[in-house]
Amino acid sequence: MQIYVAQLFNGLSIGSILLLAALGLAFSFGLMKVINMAHGEFIMLGAYVTYIFQAFLAEPLRGDNGQKEGLIFVISIFAAFLVTGALGLILENLVIRRLYGRPLDTLLATWGIGLVLQQVVRSYDPRNVPVTSPSWLNGRLIVAEGIGFPYSRLFIIGLALFCVVGVYIYLYHTTNGRRTRAVMQNREMASALGVATRRVDAFTFALGTGLAGVAGSALTLIGQIGPQLGSSYIVDAFMVVVLGGVGSFPGTILAALVIGTLNPMFEMAISSAGADSAASLGKVLVFVVIIVFLQFRPNGLLALRTRT
């Protein structure tokens, strides 16, 4: 029982990171039909923003009971959102804006941009580097005998909830959010009613890359970071978008939780059966489940409703 609870909790924390990464893809793919293969590199850049903040700001503050160090870590999360969002806005204005309506071209262009970003980071430091979590995130919350939840993973879940609430408020309780939903549902009608669709595209793309940066900051609490960090999550993020329903905010949340919890459960079942390569086989089984599900429900769990 204890093992199942621990695995379920780990899956929930991984699902929270996938949710942060996939929210941006759900916006860019659902709103603009842009296949952003550089999304993983924005996750990596967000992680490196947190690393740079710690290396140049938090290190001199060690010994102050970790309070200022923890404050720098929280500030670095907001900085990762702003930096990656600004880079996404620049990318949209310089490249993506010229490729609307050509999804294969956006795939190739963003894939090339991702390789450039990887090489830039590799030129800075090709090694995997650790990011030390704040002292107040060390340890675990004991909920029962033999069952404890690490504070770092609880923080990741809380961060994902914070971002989900923020995105919900933006989409449903702000003027720009209502314009975004209008463009996602019917771009031509929104444009005819005076909505600046290109401005909505640019801001939404920047919001998506900013959320990817937040996902990268969260990943620093799990392990070391390196130039290949984003490549490990881009496929899973696309799976979340497709399974949840392209452009569907509730569907993306549900799909991230489903994939995040299924993966560790499959891995544990395979390990208990004595099979090797449990991690790889578990991911394969998740792929199979998604493929079979999409055969019966090709629009995903919660498809975005539109008028035709």
Phi and psi restraints in degrees (value plus and minus 20) as a CYANA .aco file:
   2 GLN   PHI     -82.9   -42.9
   2 GLN   PSI     -59.0   -19.0
   3 ILE   PHI     -85.8   -45.8
   3 ILE   PSI     -61.9   -21.9
   4 TYR   PHI     -84.1   -44.1
   4 TYR   PSI     -61.5   -21.5
   5 VAL   PHI     -83.8   -43.8
   5 VAL   PSI     -63.1   -23.1
   6 ALA   PHI     -83.6   -43.6
   6 ALA   PSI     -64.2   -24.2
   7 GLN   PHI     -85.5   -45.5
   7 GLN   PSI     -59.1   -19.1
   8 LEU   PHI     -83.9   -43.9
   8 LEU   PSI     -59.4   -19.4
   9 PHE   PHI     -87.5   -47.5
   9 PHE   PSI     -62.2   -22.2
  10 ASN   PHI     -81.6   -41.6
  10 ASN   PSI     -61.0   -21.0
  11 GLY   PHI     -84.0   -44.0
  11 GLY   PSI     -55.3   -15.3
  12 LEU   PHI     -86.2   -46.2
  12 LEU   PSI     -58.7   -18.7
  13 SER   PHI     -89.8   -49.8
  13 SER   PSI     -60.5   -20.5
  14 ILE   PHI     -85.2   -45.2
  14 ILE   PSI     -60.3   -20.3
  15 GLY   PHI     -81.6   -41.6
  15 GLY   PSI     -52.4   -12.4
  16 SER   PHI     -85.8   -45.8
  16 SER   PSI     -60.5   -20.5
  17 ILE   PHI     -87.0   -47.0
  17 ILE   PSI     -63.1   -23.1
  18 LEU   PHI     -80.4   -40.4
  18 LEU   PSI     -56.6   -16.6
  19 LEU   PHI     -83.7   -43.7
  19 LEU   PSI     -64.2   -24.2
  20 LEU   PHI     -82.4   -42.4
  20 LEU   PSI     -60.8   -20.8
  21 ALA   PHI     -91.1   -51.1
  21 ALA   PSI     -58.4   -18.4
  22 ALA   PHI    -100.3   -60.3
  22 ALA   PSI     -42.8    -2.8
  23 LEU   PHI     -79.1   -39.1
  23 LEU   PSI     -62.6   -22.6
  24 GLY   PHI     -84.7   -44.7
  24 GLY   PSI     -61.0   -21.0
  25 LEU   PHI     -86.3   -46.3
  25 LEU   PSI     -57.1   -17.1
  26 ALA   PHI     -81.5   -41.5
  26 ALA   PSI     -56.8   -16.8
  27 PHE   PHI     -91.8   -51.8
  27 PHE   PSI     -71.4   -31.4
  28 SER   PHI     -87.3   -47.3
  28 SER   PSI     -60.8   -20.8
  29 PHE   PHI     -97.3   -57.3
  29 PHE   PSI     -61.6   -21.6
  30 GLY   PHI     -92.9   -52.9
  30 GLY   PSI     -54.8   -14.8
  31 LEU   PHI    -106.9   -66.9
  31 LEU   PSI     -67.3   -27.3
  32 MET   PHI    -129.9   -89.9
  32 MET   PSI     -24.0    16.0
  33 LYS   PHI      36.3    76.3
  33 LYS   PSI      18.4    58.4
  34 VAL   PHI    -122.2   -82.2
  34 VAL   PSI     102.5   142.5
  35 ILE   PHI    -109.7   -69.7
  35 ILE   PSI      76.7   116.7
  36 ASN   PHI    -110.3   -70.3
  36 ASN   PSI      72.3   112.3
  37 MET   PHI     -96.3   -56.3
  37 MET   PSI     -28.8    11.2
  38 ALA   PHI    -109.4   -69.4
  38 ALA   PSI     -15.2    24.8
  39 HIS   PHI     -81.5   -41.5
  39 HIS   PSI     -58.2   -18.2
  40 GLY   PHI     -82.8   -42.8
  40 GLY   PSI     -55.0   -15.0
  41 GLU   PHI     -90.1   -50.1
  41 GLU   PSI     -48.8    -8.8
  42 PHE   PHI     -89.6   -49.6
  42 PHE   PSI     -53.6   -13.6
  43 ILE   PHI     -80.7   -40.7
  43 ILE   PSI     -66.0   -26.0
  44 MET   PHI     -81.5   -41.5
  44 MET   PSI     -61.0   -21.0
  45 LEU   PHI     -84.9   -44.9
  45 LEU   PSI     -58.5   -18.5
  46 GLY   PHI     -81.7   -41.7
  46 GLY   PSI     -58.8   -18.8
  47 ALA   PHI     -85.0   -45.0
  47 ALA   PSI     -59.2   -19.2
  48 TYR   PHI     -92.1   -52.1
  48 TYR   PSI     -49.4    -9.4
  49 VAL   PHI     -81.3   -41.3
  49 VAL   PSI     -64.0   -24.0
  50 THR   PHI     -83.3   -43.3
  50 THR   PSI     -60.5   -20.5
  51 TYR   PHI     -82.6   -42.6
  51 TYR   PSI     -64.0   -24.0
  52 ILE   PHI     -86.5   -46.5
  52 ILE   PSI     -59.9   -19.9
  53 PHE   PHI     -80.3   -40.3
  53 PHE   PSI     -62.6   -22.6
  54 GLN   PHI     -89.0   -49.0
  54 GLN   PSI     -61.2   -21.2
  55 ALA   PHI     -87.1   -47.1
  55 ALA   PSI     -56.4   -16.4
  56 PHE   PHI    -125.8   -85.8
  56 PHE   PSI     -34.4     5.6
  57 LEU   PHI    -141.0  -101.0
  57 LEU   PSI     -65.0   -25.0
  58 ALA   PHI     -96.7   -56.7
  58 ALA   PSI     -54.1   -14.1
  59 GLU   PHI     -77.5   -37.5
  59 GLU   PSI     -65.6   -25.6
  60 PRO   PHI     -85.7   -45.7
  60 PRO   PSI     -34.2     5.8
  61 LEU   PHI    -117.9   -77.9
  61 LEU   PSI     -15.7    24.3
  62 ARG   PHI     -84.2   -44.2
  62 ARG   PSI     127.3   167.3
  63 GLY   PHI      77.5   117.5
  63 GLY   PSI     -25.0    15.0
  64 ASP   PHI    -119.0   -79.0
  64 ASP   PSI      25.0    65.0
  65 ASN   PHI      38.4    78.4
  65 ASN   PSI      -3.8    36.2
  66 GLY   PHI      54.7    94.7
  66 GLY   PSI     -19.2    20.8
  67 GLN   PHI     -89.7   -49.7
  67 GLN   PSI     -70.7   -30.7
  68 LYS   PHI     -88.2   -48.2
  68 LYS   PSI     -54.7   -14.7
  69 GLU   PHI     -82.1   -42.1
  69 GLU   PSI     -62.9   -22.9
  70 GLY   PHI     -86.0   -46.0
  70 GLY   PSI     -55.4   -15.4
  71 LEU   PHI     -84.9   -44.9
  71 LEU   PSI     -60.3   -20.3
  72 ILE   PHI     -82.3   -42.3
  72 ILE   PSI     -58.1   -18.1
  73 PHE   PHI     -83.6   -43.6
  73 PHE   PSI     -64.1   -24.1
  74 VAL   PHI     -84.4   -44.4
  74 VAL   PSI     -62.0   -22.0
  75 ILE   PHI     -82.6   -42.6
  75 ILE   PSI     -56.2   -16.2
  76 SER   PHI     -84.0   -44.0
  76 SER   PSI     -48.1    -8.1
  77 ILE   PHI     -86.2   -46.2
  77 ILE   PSI     -65.1   -25.1
  78 PHE   PHI     -86.0   -46.0
  78 PHE   PSI     -56.7   -16.7
  79 ALA   PHI     -85.1   -45.1
  79 ALA   PSI     -59.0   -19.0
  80 ALA   PHI     -82.3   -42.3
  80 ALA   PSI     -60.2   -20.2
  81 PHE   PHI     -82.4   -42.4
  81 PHE   PSI     -64.7   -24.7
  82 LEU   PHI     -90.7   -50.7
  82 LEU   PSI     -61.7   -21.7
  83 VAL   PHI     -87.3   -47.3
  83 VAL   PSI     -70.7   -30.7
  84 THR   PHI     -88.5   -48.5
  84 THR   PSI     -53.1   -13.1
  85 GLY   PHI     -84.5   -44.5
  85 GLY   PSI     -61.0   -21.0
  86 ALA   PHI     -85.5   -45.5
  86 ALA   PSI     -61.5   -21.5
  87 LEU   PHI     -84.3   -44.3
  87 LEU   PSI     -58.3   -18.3
  88 GLY   PHI     -83.9   -43.9
  88 GLY   PSI     -58.5   -18.5
  89 LEU   PHI     -84.3   -44.3
  89 LEU   PSI     -60.5   -20.5
  90 ILE   PHI     -85.2   -45.2
  90 ILE   PSI     -63.3   -23.3
  91 LEU   PHI     -81.8   -41.8
  91 LEU   PSI     -61.3   -21.3
  92 GLU   PHI     -84.7   -44.7
  92 GLU   PSI     -60.6   -20.6
  93 ASN   PHI     -92.6   -52.6
  93 ASN   PSI     -54.7   -14.7
  94 LEU   PHI    -108.4   -68.4
  94 LEU   PSI     -53.8   -13.8
  95 VAL   PHI    -143.0  -103.0
  95 VAL   PSI     -78.5   -38.5
  96 ILE   PHI     -80.9   -40.9
  96 ILE   PSI     -59.1   -19.1
  97 ARG   PHI     -79.3   -39.3
  97 ARG   PSI     -47.7    -7.7
  98 ARG   PHI    -107.2   -67.2
  98 ARG   PSI     -21.5    18.5
  99 LEU   PHI    -141.9  -101.9
  99 LEU   PSI      -6.0    34.0
 100 TYR   PHI     -83.1   -43.1
 100 TYR   PSI     120.3   160.3
 101 GLY   PHI      63.3   103.3
 101 GLY   PSI     -17.8    22.2
 102 ARG   PHI    -149.6  -109.6
 102 ARG   PSI      55.3    95.3
 103 PRO   PHI     -80.4   -40.4
 103 PRO   PSI     -56.5   -16.5
 104 LEU   PHI     -86.8   -46.8
 104 LEU   PSI     -55.2   -15.2
 105 ASP   PHI     -87.2   -47.2
 105 ASP   PSI     -58.9   -18.9
 106 THR   PHI     -85.8   -45.8
 106 THR   PSI     -55.0   -15.0
 107 LEU   PHI     -81.3   -41.3
 107 LEU   PSI     -68.7   -28.7
 108 LEU   PHI     -87.3   -47.3
 108 LEU   PSI     -61.7   -21.7
 109 ALA   PHI     -85.1   -45.1
 109 ALA   PSI     -66.6   -26.6
 110 THR   PHI     -90.7   -50.7
 110 THR   PSI     -50.7   -10.7
 111 TRP   PHI     -82.9   -42.9
 111 TRP   PSI     -63.4   -23.4
 112 GLY   PHI     -84.7   -44.7
 112 GLY   PSI     -60.1   -20.1
 113 ILE   PHI     -83.9   -43.9
 113 ILE   PSI     -57.5   -17.5
 114 GLY   PHI     -81.6   -41.6
 114 GLY   PSI     -61.6   -21.6
 115 LEU   PHI     -83.5   -43.5
 115 LEU   PSI     -58.9   -18.9
 116 VAL   PHI     -83.2   -43.2
 116 VAL   PSI     -64.8   -24.8
 117 LEU   PHI     -83.8   -43.8
 117 LEU   PSI     -58.9   -18.9
 118 GLN   PHI     -81.3   -41.3
 118 GLN   PSI     -63.5   -23.5
 119 GLN   PHI     -87.8   -47.8
 119 GLN   PSI     -55.4   -15.4
 120 VAL   PHI     -81.5   -41.5
 120 VAL   PSI     -65.8   -25.8
 121 VAL   PHI     -87.9   -47.9
 121 VAL   PSI     -58.2   -18.2
 122 ARG   PHI     -84.6   -44.6
 122 ARG   PSI     -53.5   -13.5
 123 SER   PHI     -88.4   -48.4
 123 SER   PSI     -52.4   -12.4
 124 TYR   PHI     -90.2   -50.2
 124 TYR   PSI     -67.8   -27.8
 125 ASP   PHI    -184.2  -144.2
 125 ASP   PSI      89.9   129.9
 126 PRO   PHI     -96.1   -56.1
 126 PRO   PSI     -29.4    10.6
 127 ARG   PHI    -103.9   -63.9
 127 ARG   PSI     141.6   181.6
 128 ASN   PHI     -98.7   -58.7
 128 ASN   PSI     111.0   151.0
 129 VAL   PHI    -138.6   -98.6
 129 VAL   PSI     124.3   164.3
 130 PRO   PHI    -108.6   -68.6
 130 PRO   PSI     130.5   170.5
 131 VAL   PHI    -140.3  -100.3
 131 VAL   PSI      98.3   138.3
 132 THR   PHI     -98.9   -58.9
 132 THR   PSI     105.3   145.3
 133 SER   PHI     -92.7   -52.7
 133 SER   PSI     133.4   173.4
 134 PRO   PHI     -78.7   -38.7
 134 PRO   PSI     133.6   173.6
 135 SER   PHI     -82.8   -42.8
 135 SER   PSI     -49.1    -9.1
 136 TRP   PHI     -97.0   -57.0
 136 TRP   PSI     -23.4    16.6
 137 LEU   PHI    -122.9   -82.9
 137 LEU   PSI     -17.5    22.5
 138 ASN   PHI    -100.3   -60.3
 138 ASN   PSI     134.3   174.3
 139 GLY   PHI      70.1   110.1
 139 GLY   PSI    -190.4  -150.4
 140 ARG   PHI    -167.5  -127.5
 140 ARG   PSI     138.7   178.7
 141 LEU   PHI    -112.2   -72.2
 141 LEU   PSI      97.2   137.2
 142 ILE   PHI    -106.3   -66.3
 142 ILE   PSI      97.2   137.2
 143 VAL   PHI    -125.2   -85.2
 143 VAL   PSI     -40.3    -0.3
 144 ALA   PHI    -182.6  -142.6
 144 ALA   PSI     152.4   192.4
 145 GLU   PHI     -85.4   -45.4
 145 GLU   PSI      99.1   139.1
 146 GLY   PHI      62.8   102.8
 146 GLY   PSI     -18.4    21.6
 147 ILE   PHI    -143.1  -103.1
 147 ILE   PSI      97.5   137.5
 148 GLY   PHI    -158.9  -118.9
 148 GLY   PSI     120.7   160.7
 149 PHE   PHI    -127.7   -87.7
 149 PHE   PSI     100.1   140.1
 150 PRO   PHI     -78.6   -38.6
 150 PRO   PSI     119.4   159.4
 151 TYR   PHI     -83.1   -43.1
 151 TYR   PSI     -52.9   -12.9
 152 SER   PHI     -83.6   -43.6
 152 SER   PSI     -61.5   -21.5
 153 ARG   PHI     -94.3   -54.3
 153 ARG   PSI     -52.2   -12.2
 154 LEU   PHI     -83.1   -43.1
 154 LEU   PSI     -57.0   -17.0
 155 PHE   PHI     -85.5   -45.5
 155 PHE   PSI     -59.1   -19.1
 156 ILE   PHI     -82.5   -42.5
 156 ILE   PSI     -64.2   -24.2
 157 ILE   PHI     -83.0   -43.0
 157 ILE   PSI     -63.3   -23.3
 158 GLY   PHI     -83.3   -43.3
 158 GLY   PSI     -58.0   -18.0
 159 LEU   PHI     -84.3   -44.3
 159 LEU   PSI     -61.7   -21.7
 160 ALA   PHI     -83.5   -43.5
 160 ALA   PSI     -62.2   -22.2
 161 LEU   PHI     -82.0   -42.0
 161 LEU   PSI     -61.1   -21.1
 162 PHE   PHI     -80.4   -40.4
 162 PHE   PSI     -64.4   -24.4
 163 CYS   PHI     -88.0   -48.0
 163 CYS   PSI     -59.1   -19.1
 164 VAL   PHI     -83.0   -43.0
 164 VAL   PSI     -64.0   -24.0
 165 VAL   PHI     -83.6   -43.6
 165 VAL   PSI     -61.4   -21.4
 166 GLY   PHI     -82.4   -42.4
 166 GLY   PSI     -63.7   -23.7
 167 VAL   PHI     -86.1   -46.1
 167 VAL   PSI     -58.9   -18.9
 168 TYR   PHI     -82.3   -42.3
 168 TYR   PSI     -65.5   -25.5
 169 ILE   PHI     -82.1   -42.1
 169 ILE   PSI     -61.2   -21.2
 170 TYR   PHI     -83.1   -43.1
 170 TYR   PSI     -65.1   -25.1
 171 LEU   PHI     -91.6   -51.6
 171 LEU   PSI     -56.8   -16.8
 172 TYR   PHI    -130.0   -90.0
 172 TYR   PSI     -27.6    12.4
 173 HIS   PHI    -154.0  -114.0
 173 HIS   PSI      -3.9    36.1
 174 THR   PHI    -150.5  -110.5
 174 THR   PSI     137.1   177.1
 175 THR   PHI     -84.8   -44.8
 175 THR   PSI     -64.7   -24.7
 176 ASN   PHI     -84.1   -44.1
 176 ASN   PSI     -55.5   -15.5
 177 GLY   PHI     -85.4   -45.4
 177 GLY   PSI     -61.4   -21.4
 178 ARG   PHI     -85.2   -45.2
 178 ARG   PSI     -55.2   -15.2
 179 ARG   PHI     -86.3   -46.3
 179 ARG   PSI     -58.4   -18.4
 180 THR   PHI     -82.1   -42.1
 180 THR   PSI     -65.4   -25.4
 181 ARG   PHI     -85.9   -45.9
 181 ARG   PSI     -54.6   -14.6
 182 ALA   PHI     -85.3   -45.3
 182 ALA   PSI     -61.7   -21.7
 183 VAL   PHI     -87.5   -47.5
 183 VAL   PSI     -57.4   -17.4
 184 MET   PHI     -85.7   -45.7
 184 MET   PSI     -55.3   -15.3
 185 GLN   PHI    -100.6   -60.6
 185 GLN   PSI     -61.1   -21.1
 186 ASN   PHI    -178.7  -138.7
 186 ASN   PSI      74.6   114.6
 187 ARG   PHI     -82.1   -42.1
 187 ARG   PSI     -64.5   -24.5
 188 GLU   PHI     -83.9   -43.9
 188 GLU   PSI     -63.5   -23.5
 189 MET   PHI     -86.5   -46.5
 189 MET   PSI     -60.8   -20.8
 190 ALA   PHI     -82.2   -42.2
 190 ALA   PSI     -61.2   -21.2
 191 SER   PHI     -85.4   -45.4
 191 SER   PSI     -59.5   -19.5
 192 ALA   PHI     -85.6   -45.6
 192 ALA   PSI     -47.3    -7.3
 193 LEU   PHI    -108.2   -68.2
 193 LEU   PSI     -14.8    25.2
 194 GLY   PHI      80.3   120.3
 194 GLY   PSI     -12.3    27.7
 195 VAL   PHI     -97.6   -57.6
 195 VAL   PSI     109.6   149.6
 196 ALA   PHI     -97.3   -57.3
 196 ALA   PSI      69.0   109.0
 197 THR   PHI     -84.0   -44.0
 197 THR   PSI     -55.4   -15.4
 198 ARG   PHI     -87.3   -47.3
 198 ARG   PSI     -57.3   -17.3
 199 ARG   PHI     -86.8   -46.8
 199 ARG   PSI     -59.4   -19.4
 200 VAL   PHI     -82.6   -42.6
 200 VAL   PSI     -62.5   -22.5
 201 ASP   PHI     -78.6   -38.6
 201 ASP   PSI     -67.9   -27.9
 202 ALA   PHI     -82.7   -42.7
 202 ALA   PSI     -66.4   -26.4
 203 PHE   PHI     -88.1   -48.1
 203 PHE   PSI     -58.0   -18.0
 204 THR   PHI     -89.1   -49.1
 204 THR   PSI     -59.5   -19.5
 205 PHE   PHI     -82.5   -42.5
 205 PHE   PSI     -60.9   -20.9
 206 ALA   PHI     -84.5   -44.5
 206 ALA   PSI     -58.7   -18.7
 207 LEU   PHI     -82.1   -42.1
 207 LEU   PSI     -61.5   -21.5
 208 GLY   PHI     -84.2   -44.2
 208 GLY   PSI     -64.1   -24.1
 209 THR   PHI     -89.0   -49.0
 209 THR   PSI     -52.1   -12.1
 210 GLY   PHI     -84.3   -44.3
 210 GLY   PSI     -61.4   -21.4
 211 LEU   PHI     -84.5   -44.5
 211 LEU   PSI     -54.5   -14.5
 212 ALA   PHI     -82.5   -42.5
 212 ALA   PSI     -59.1   -19.1
 213 GLY   PHI     -82.3   -42.3
 213 GLY   PSI     -58.1   -18.1
 214 VAL   PHI     -84.2   -44.2
 214 VAL   PSI     -60.0   -20.0
 215 ALA   PHI     -80.7   -40.7
 215 ALA   PSI     -59.5   -19.5
 216 GLY   PHI     -83.5   -43.5
 216 GLY   PSI     -60.5   -20.5
 217 SER   PHI     -81.7   -41.7
 217 SER   PSI     -59.5   -19.5
 218 ALA   PHI     -85.4   -45.4
 218 ALA   PSI     -54.6   -14.6
 219 LEU   PHI     -86.3   -46.3
 219 LEU   PSI     -42.4    -2.4
 220 THR   PHI     -85.6   -45.6
 220 THR   PSI     -39.2     0.8
 221 LEU   PHI    -101.8   -61.8
 221 LEU   PSI     -31.3     8.7
 222 ILE   PHI    -118.0   -78.0
 222 ILE   PSI     -58.4   -18.4
 223 GLY   PHI    -190.9  -150.9
 223 GLY   PSI    -189.3  -149.3
 224 GLN   PHI     -90.6   -50.6
 224 GLN   PSI     138.4   178.4
 225 ILE   PHI    -138.8   -98.8
 225 ILE   PSI     132.9   172.9
 226 GLY   PHI    -177.9  -137.9
 226 GLY   PSI     158.1   198.1
 227 PRO   PHI     -80.5   -40.5
 227 PRO   PSI     -44.7    -4.7
 228 GLN   PHI    -113.4   -73.4
 228 GLN   PSI      -9.7    30.3
 229 LEU   PHI     -78.3   -38.3
 229 LEU   PSI     -67.3   -27.3
 230 GLY   PHI     -87.5   -47.5
 230 GLY   PSI     -47.8    -7.8
 231 SER   PHI     -83.4   -43.4
 231 SER   PSI     -43.6    -3.6
 232 SER   PHI     -97.9   -57.9
 232 SER   PSI     -34.8     5.2
 233 TYR   PHI    -138.9   -98.9
 233 TYR   PSI     -31.8     8.2
 234 ILE   PHI     -85.9   -45.9
 234 ILE   PSI     -60.3   -20.3
 235 VAL   PHI     -86.1   -46.1
 235 VAL   PSI     -64.3   -24.3
 236 ASP   PHI     -83.0   -43.0
 236 ASP   PSI     -57.1   -17.1
 237 ALA   PHI     -84.9   -44.9
 237 ALA   PSI     -61.2   -21.2
 238 PHE   PHI     -85.3   -45.3
 238 PHE   PSI     -56.4   -16.4
 239 MET   PHI     -80.9   -40.9
 239 MET   PSI     -61.0   -21.0
 240 VAL   PHI     -81.8   -41.8
 240 VAL   PSI     -63.9   -23.9
 241 VAL   PHI     -83.3   -43.3
 241 VAL   PSI     -65.3   -25.3
 242 VAL   PHI     -88.7   -48.7
 242 VAL   PSI     -63.7   -23.7
 243 LEU   PHI     -87.1   -47.1
 243 LEU   PSI     -60.4   -20.4
 244 GLY   PHI     -92.0   -52.0
 244 GLY   PSI     -46.2    -6.2
 245 GLY   PHI      90.9   130.9
 245 GLY   PSI      99.7   139.7
 246 VAL   PHI     -79.9   -39.9
 246 VAL   PSI     102.7   142.7
 247 GLY   PHI      63.7   103.7
 247 GLY   PSI     -18.7    21.3
 248 SER   PHI    -113.0   -73.0
 248 SER   PSI      96.5   136.5
 249 PHE   PHI     -87.1   -47.1
 249 PHE   PSI     -70.8   -30.8
 250 PRO   PHI     -83.5   -43.5
 250 PRO   PSI     -56.8   -16.8
 251 GLY   PHI     -84.4   -44.4
 251 GLY   PSI     -57.4   -17.4
 252 THR   PHI     -83.6   -43.6
 252 THR   PSI     -62.2   -22.2
 253 ILE   PHI     -81.6   -41.6
 253 ILE   PSI     -68.2   -28.2
 254 LEU   PHI     -84.0   -44.0
 254 LEU   PSI     -63.3   -23.3
 255 ALA   PHI     -85.1   -45.1
 255 ALA   PSI     -58.8   -18.8
 256 ALA   PHI     -82.5   -42.5
 256 ALA   PSI     -61.9   -21.9
 257 LEU   PHI     -87.9   -47.9
 257 LEU   PSI     -58.1   -18.1
 258 VAL   PHI     -85.4   -45.4
 258 VAL   PSI     -69.5   -29.5
 259 ILE   PHI     -86.8   -46.8
 259 ILE   PSI     -60.7   -20.7
 260 GLY   PHI     -83.2   -43.2
 260 GLY   PSI     -53.3   -13.3
 261 THR   PHI    -108.9   -68.9
 261 THR   PSI     -51.2   -11.2
 262 LEU   PHI     -86.4   -46.4
 262 LEU   PSI     -61.0   -21.0
 263 ASN   PHI     -78.3   -38.3
 263 ASN   PSI     -74.6   -34.6
 264 PRO   PHI     -85.5   -45.5
 264 PRO   PSI     -50.2   -10.2
 265 MET   PHI     -86.1   -46.1
 265 MET   PSI     -63.9   -23.9
 266 PHE   PHI     -83.6   -43.6
 266 PHE   PSI     -62.1   -22.1
 267 GLU   PHI     -81.2   -41.2
 267 GLU   PSI     -62.2   -22.2
 268 MET   PHI     -86.9   -46.9
 268 MET   PSI     -59.6   -19.6
 269 ALA   PHI     -85.1   -45.1
 269 ALA   PSI     -59.9   -19.9
 270 ILE   PHI     -89.1   -49.1
 270 ILE   PSI     -59.5   -19.5
 271 SER   PHI     -84.8   -44.8
 271 SER   PSI     -61.1   -21.1
 272 SER   PHI     -86.3   -46.3
 272 SER   PSI     -44.5    -4.5
 273 ALA   PHI    -101.3   -61.3
 273 ALA   PSI     -25.3    14.7
 274 GLY   PHI      66.5   106.5
 274 GLY   PSI      -9.5    30.5
 275 ALA   PHI    -102.5   -62.5
 275 ALA   PSI     132.1   172.1
 276 ASP   PHI    -107.0   -67.0
 276 ASP   PSI     147.1   187.1
 277 SER   PHI      33.7    73.7
 277 SER   PSI      31.9    71.9
 278 ALA   PHI     -83.3   -43.3
 278 ALA   PSI     -57.0   -17.0
 279 ALA   PHI     -84.3   -44.3
 279 ALA   PSI     -65.3   -25.3
 280 SER   PHI     -86.8   -46.8
 280 SER   PSI     -64.5   -24.5
 281 LEU   PHI     -85.8   -45.8
 281 LEU   PSI     -56.0   -16.0
 282 GLY   PHI     -82.9   -42.9
 282 GLY   PSI     -61.3   -21.3
 283 LYS   PHI     -86.2   -46.2
 283 LYS   PSI     -57.2   -17.2
 284 VAL   PHI     -82.9   -42.9
 284 VAL   PSI     -62.5   -22.5
 285 LEU   PHI     -84.3   -44.3
 285 LEU   PSI     -56.3   -16.3
 286 VAL   PHI     -82.6   -42.6
 286 VAL   PSI     -63.0   -23.0
 287 PHE   PHI     -77.9   -37.9
 287 PHE   PSI     -64.9   -24.9
 288 VAL   PHI     -82.8   -42.8
 288 VAL   PSI     -63.9   -23.9
 289 VAL   PHI     -81.2   -41.2
 289 VAL   PSI     -62.8   -22.8
 290 ILE   PHI     -85.8   -45.8
 290 ILE   PSI     -63.0   -23.0
 291 ILE   PHI     -82.7   -42.7
 291 ILE   PSI     -64.0   -24.0
 292 VAL   PHI     -84.6   -44.6
 292 VAL   PSI     -61.5   -21.5
 293 PHE   PHI     -83.3   -43.3
 293 PHE   PSI     -62.1   -22.1
 294 LEU   PHI     -89.4   -49.4
 294 LEU   PSI     -39.1     0.9
 295 GLN   PHI     -86.1   -46.1
 295 GLN   PSI     -53.6   -13.6
 296 PHE   PHI    -115.5   -75.5
 296 PHE   PSI     -44.1    -4.1
 297 ARG   PHI    -158.2  -118.2
 297 ARG   PSI      56.7    96.7
 298 PRO   PHI     -85.1   -45.1
 298 PRO   PSI     -40.5    -0.5
 299 ASN   PHI    -104.8   -64.8
 299 ASN   PSI     -20.2    19.8
 300 GLY   PHI      76.1   116.1
 300 GLY   PSI    -196.5  -156.5
 301 LEU   PHI     -84.4   -44.4
 301 LEU   PSI     -71.5   -31.5
 302 LEU   PHI    -153.0  -113.0
 302 LEU   PSI      69.7   109.7
 303 ALA   PHI     -91.6   -51.6
 303 ALA   PSI     125.9   165.9
 304 LEU   PHI     -89.3   -49.3
 304 LEU   PSI     107.5   147.5
 305 ARG   PHI    -102.3   -62.3
 305 ARG   PSI     110.4   150.4
 306 THR   PHI    -154.1  -114.1
 306 THR   PSI     143.3   183.3
 307 ARG   PHI    -124.3   -84.3
 307 ARG   PSI     114.6   154.6
